[in-house]
């Protein structure tokens, strides 16, 4: 069973969104009538195939972390511009 909420409602009532996800397993978020996001509980996520999600070599990243290690490292990496405009 899932629930559908608007993006505005999800933003304004994030705590309620998390409660709904915990209770229902899935909440769909729509913006202007178009599906823009799906929020899953850990149990619902584990029951999916995880297609398109890179897993750690031991396959346990989803039990402790919601972001695969490779993507988390990439998000923390700060790339400096190769050239700076100096005046």
Secondary structure, DSSP 4 states (H G I P E B T S, - for coil): --EEEEHHHHHHTHHHHHHHHHHHSEEEEEETTEEEEEEE-HHHHHHS--TT----TTS-HHHH-SS-HHHHHHHHPPPPPS-----
